[in-house]
Amino acid sequence: MSNLLFDEPGPRARRRIRIATVVGAAAVLGLLALAVRQFAANGQLDAVRWQPYATWPMWRYLLNGLWSTALAAVVSAALAMAAGLALALGRLSRRRWVRMPAAAYVEVVRTVPALLLVYIVLFALPRYGLDLPLFWKLVVPLAVSNAAAFAEIFRAGILSVERGQSEAGLAVGLTYGQTMRLIVLPQAARRVLPSIVSQSVGLLKDTSLGFVVSYAELLYSGKILATYNGLLIQTYVVVALIYLAVNASLSKLARVLEARTPQSGRPRRRLARA
């Protein structure tokens, strides 16, 4: 699936990537070792400080935060995928008045940080009488931001379907819409599934912006818990490990799907209309 979004690196580029990976991993391990040493020197690794996280009430509270994170991520992803598919079809349209606004949306929104969109929903919209519920103050900006990314994923998938597939559909009397719906989109969806999962991992991490709007997602729940029990480092380490476990699982799923997805050909030209 990677060849849908960028060219495969050559031998020299792969060697540079391996070197950069080794250097980066060594730097990260060095920083972790230094952090562990400092924690131990200040008594942060004492068993008594970690004992509360061996109790069910602590985990129940954090798992409730994880559930809120997952709910916000799923709803945001569903809205972003639907909008992204519409934008992708708009960018592939032969009608200029459809294609240009869709392209403008994607190019502009991709350059705007999701945090800025959260601030717009949180502070700007209420000034004009649109005060969304707390849940939607997080979901709407995430959906708006990720719709542009999903649009490019879907567009790349559609363009990767061989032109002969659409021509065959048009030749047997299907309309443009029927050809797209019955022939092109099912194949494109299978090809972009790993990329969709990878983008969803990023969206899941973006739900930590719920911290800004006081939505009780995992990071905000960790903040409240650390304020209550005074175990700041221990709480955030546990929260980080939960994020790591969830994101690593989704990343593994993306790799498995990519390995099982047949390699597609090069992107084709825009689907011609009859």
C-alpha positions as CSV (number, residue, x, y, z in Angstrom):
1,M,0.0,0.0,0.0
2,S,2.9,2.4,0.5
3,N,3.3,2.8,-3.2
4,L,-0.1,4.4,-3.4
5,L,1.1,7.4,-1.4
6,F,4.8,7.7,-2.2
7,D,7.5,6.1,-4.3
8,E,9.5,3.2,-2.9
9,P,13.0,4.3,-1.6
10,G,16.0,3.1,-3.5
11,P,19.0,1.2,-2.1
12,R,20.8,4.3,-1.0
13,A,17.7,5.8,0.6
14,R,17.0,2.5,2.4
15,R,20.6,2.5,3.8
16,R,20.2,6.0,5.0
17,I,16.8,5.1,6.6
18,R,18.4,2.2,8.4
19,I,21.3,4.3,9.7
20,A,18.9,7.0,10.9
21,T,16.7,4.4,12.6
22,V,19.7,2.9,14.5
23,V,20.9,6.3,15.6
24,G,17.4,7.4,16.6
25,A,16.8,4.1,18.5
26,A,20.2,4.5,20.3
27,A,19.3,8.1,21.3
28,V,15.9,7.1,22.6
29,L,17.4,4.2,24.6
30,G,20.0,6.6,26.1
31,L,17.4,9.0,27.1
32,L,15.2,6.3,28.7
33,A,18.2,5.0,30.6
34,L,19.0,8.5,31.9
35,A,15.3,9.0,32.9
36,V,15.2,5.6,34.7
37,R,18.4,6.5,36.6
38,Q,17.0,9.9,37.7
39,F,13.7,8.3,38.7
40,A,15.5,5.7,40.8
41,A,17.7,8.4,42.4
42,N,14.6,10.4,43.5
43,G,12.7,7.4,44.8
44,Q,10.1,7.3,41.9
45,L,10.7,3.6,41.3
46,D,9.9,2.6,44.9
47,A,7.3,-0.2,45.0
48,V,5.1,1.8,47.4
49,R,4.5,4.5,44.6
50,W,3.4,1.9,42.1
51,Q,1.3,-0.3,44.4
52,P,-1.9,1.8,43.8
53,Y,-1.8,0.7,40.2
54,A,-2.2,-2.9,41.2
55,T,-5.7,-2.2,42.4
56,W,-8.9,-2.4,40.3
57,P,-10.4,1.0,41.2
58,M,-7.4,2.7,39.6
59,W,-7.6,0.6,36.4
60,R,-11.4,1.0,36.2
61,Y,-11.0,4.8,36.2
62,L,-8.3,4.7,33.5
63,L,-10.3,2.2,31.4
64,N,-13.3,4.5,31.6
65,G,-11.0,7.2,30.1
66,L,-9.8,4.7,27.5
67,W,-13.4,4.0,26.6
68,S,-14.1,7.7,26.1
69,T,-11.0,8.0,24.0
70,A,-12.1,5.0,21.8
71,L,-15.6,6.4,21.5
72,A,-14.4,9.8,20.3
73,A,-11.9,8.2,18.0
74,V,-14.5,5.9,16.4
75,V,-17.1,8.6,15.8
76,S,-14.4,11.0,14.5
77,A,-13.1,8.4,12.2
78,A,-16.5,7.5,10.8
79,L,-17.3,11.1,10.1
80,A,-13.9,11.8,8.6
81,M,-14.1,8.7,6.4
82,A,-17.5,9.7,5.0
83,A,-16.4,13.3,4.4
84,G,-13.0,12.1,3.0
85,L,-14.7,9.8,0.5
86,A,-17.0,12.6,-0.7
87,L,-13.9,14.9,-1.0
88,A,-12.0,12.3,-2.9
89,L,-14.8,11.8,-5.4
90,G,-15.1,15.6,-5.6
91,R,-11.4,15.9,-6.5
92,L,-11.8,13.3,-9.2
93,S,-14.9,15.0,-10.7
94,R,-14.7,16.5,-14.2
95,R,-16.8,19.4,-13.1
96,R,-14.6,22.3,-12.1
97,W,-17.1,23.7,-9.7
98,V,-17.0,20.5,-7.7
99,R,-13.3,19.7,-8.1
100,M,-11.9,23.1,-7.1
101,P,-13.7,23.5,-3.7
102,A,-12.8,19.9,-2.8
103,A,-9.1,20.4,-3.7
104,A,-9.1,23.7,-1.8
105,Y,-10.5,22.1,1.3
106,V,-7.9,19.3,1.3
107,E,-5.0,21.6,0.6
108,V,-6.0,24.2,3.2
109,V,-7.1,21.9,6.0
110,R,-4.0,19.7,5.7
111,T,-1.9,22.7,6.7
112,V,-4.0,23.7,9.7
113,P,-3.1,22.0,13.1
114,A,-5.9,20.1,14.7
115,L,-5.3,22.0,17.9
116,L,-6.2,25.3,16.1
117,L,-9.5,23.7,15.0
118,V,-10.2,22.7,18.5
119,Y,-9.6,26.3,19.7
120,I,-12.0,27.6,17.0
121,V,-14.7,25.2,18.1
122,L,-14.1,25.9,21.7
123,F,-13.8,29.7,21.7
124,A,-14.8,31.1,18.3
125,L,-18.1,29.3,17.5
126,P,-19.8,30.1,20.9
127,R,-19.4,33.8,20.1
128,Y,-21.7,33.2,17.1
129,G,-24.2,31.2,19.1
130,L,-22.9,27.8,18.3
131,D,-21.9,26.1,21.5
132,L,-21.5,22.4,20.9
133,P,-21.8,19.7,23.6
134,L,-18.4,18.8,25.2
135,F,-18.1,15.5,23.2
136,W,-18.6,17.3,19.8
137,K,-16.1,20.0,20.7
138,L,-13.5,17.3,20.3
139,V,-15.1,15.1,17.6
140,V,-15.9,17.9,15.1
141,P,-12.4,19.4,14.8
142,L,-10.9,15.9,14.6
143,A,-13.3,14.9,11.9
144,V,-12.7,18.1,10.0
145,S,-8.9,17.7,10.2
146,N,-8.7,14.0,9.3
147,A,-11.2,14.3,6.5
148,A,-8.5,15.8,4.3
149,A,-6.1,13.0,5.1
150,F,-8.7,10.3,4.4
151,A,-9.6,12.1,1.2
152,E,-6.1,11.7,-0.1
153,I,-6.0,8.0,0.9
154,F,-9.3,7.3,-0.9
155,R,-8.2,9.3,-4.0
156,A,-4.9,7.3,-4.2
157,G,-6.8,4.1,-3.9
158,I,-9.3,5.0,-6.6
159,L,-6.5,6.1,-8.9
160,S,-4.7,2.8,-8.3
161,V,-7.5,0.7,-9.8
162,E,-6.6,-0.2,-13.3
163,R,-8.4,1.9,-15.9
164,G,-9.7,-1.1,-17.7
165,Q,-11.9,-1.9,-14.7
166,S,-13.9,1.3,-15.1
167,E,-13.9,1.0,-18.9
168,A,-15.3,-2.5,-18.7
169,G,-18.1,-1.3,-16.5
170,L,-19.0,1.5,-18.8
171,A,-18.8,-0.9,-21.8
172,V,-21.5,-3.2,-20.3
173,G,-23.8,-0.2,-19.9
174,L,-23.2,0.8,-16.3
175,T,-23.4,4.5,-15.5
176,Y,-20.4,6.4,-14.1
177,G,-21.9,6.2,-10.6
178,Q,-22.7,2.5,-10.8
179,T,-19.2,1.8,-12.1
180,M,-17.7,3.7,-9.3
181,R,-19.9,2.1,-6.6
182,L,-19.9,-1.5,-7.9
183,I,-16.5,-1.9,-9.4
184,V,-13.9,0.8,-8.5
185,L,-14.7,1.6,-4.9
186,P,-14.8,-2.0,-3.5
187,Q,-11.3,-2.6,-5.0
188,A,-10.0,0.8,-3.8
189,A,-11.3,0.1,-0.3
190,R,-9.4,-3.1,0.0
191,R,-6.2,-1.5,-1.2
192,V,-6.3,1.4,1.1
193,L,-7.4,-0.5,4.2
194,P,-3.9,-0.6,5.8
195,S,-3.5,3.1,5.2
196,I,-6.9,3.8,6.8
197,V,-5.9,1.8,9.9
198,S,-2.6,3.7,10.1
199,Q,-4.4,7.1,9.8
200,S,-6.8,5.9,12.5
201,V,-3.9,5.4,14.8
202,G,-2.9,9.0,14.4
203,L,-6.5,10.0,15.0
204,L,-6.6,8.0,18.2
205,K,-3.6,9.9,19.4
206,D,-5.2,13.2,18.5
207,T,-8.0,12.5,20.9
208,S,-5.6,13.5,23.6
209,L,-6.6,17.1,22.5
210,G,-9.7,16.4,24.6
211,F,-7.4,17.6,27.4
212,V,-8.0,21.1,26.1
213,V,-11.8,21.0,26.2
214,S,-11.9,19.0,29.5
215,Y,-13.4,15.9,27.8
216,A,-12.7,12.9,30.0
217,E,-10.5,11.0,27.6
218,L,-7.6,8.9,28.8
219,L,-5.0,11.7,29.1
220,Y,-7.4,14.1,30.9
221,S,-8.5,11.2,33.2
222,G,-4.8,10.6,34.0
223,K,-4.4,14.3,34.9
224,I,-7.3,14.2,37.3
225,L,-6.0,11.0,38.8
226,A,-2.5,12.4,39.3
227,T,-4.0,15.5,40.9
228,Y,-5.9,13.2,43.3
229,N,-3.2,10.8,44.3
230,G,-0.1,12.9,43.8
231,L,1.6,10.2,41.8
232,L,2.3,12.3,38.7
233,I,5.1,10.3,37.1
234,Q,3.6,6.9,37.8
235,T,0.2,8.0,36.5
236,Y,1.6,9.4,33.2
237,V,3.8,6.4,32.7
238,V,0.8,4.1,33.0
239,V,-1.2,6.3,30.7
240,A,1.7,6.2,28.2
241,L,1.9,2.4,28.4
242,I,-1.8,2.2,27.7
243,Y,-1.5,4.4,24.6
244,L,1.6,2.4,23.5
245,A,-0.3,-0.9,23.8
246,V,-3.3,0.3,21.9
247,N,-1.4,2.1,19.1
248,A,1.1,-0.8,18.8
249,S,-1.9,-3.2,18.3
250,L,-3.4,-1.0,15.7
251,S,-0.1,-0.6,13.9
252,K,0.4,-4.4,13.9
253,L,-3.1,-4.8,12.4
254,A,-2.1,-2.3,9.7
255,R,1.0,-4.3,8.9
256,V,-0.9,-7.6,8.8
257,L,-3.5,-6.0,6.4
258,E,-0.7,-4.6,4.2
259,A,1.0,-8.0,4.0
260,R,-2.3,-9.6,2.9
261,T,-3.3,-6.9,0.5
262,P,-2.3,-7.5,-3.1
263,Q,0.1,-4.9,-4.4
264,S,-1.7,-2.5,-6.7
265,G,-0.4,-1.0,-9.9
266,R,0.6,2.6,-10.5
267,P,-2.1,5.3,-10.2
268,R,-4.1,5.8,-13.3
269,R,-5.6,8.8,-14.8
270,R,-9.0,10.1,-13.7
271,L,-11.9,7.9,-14.4
272,A,-13.4,8.9,-17.7
273,R,-17.1,9.5,-17.9
274,A,-19.2,8.2,-20.7
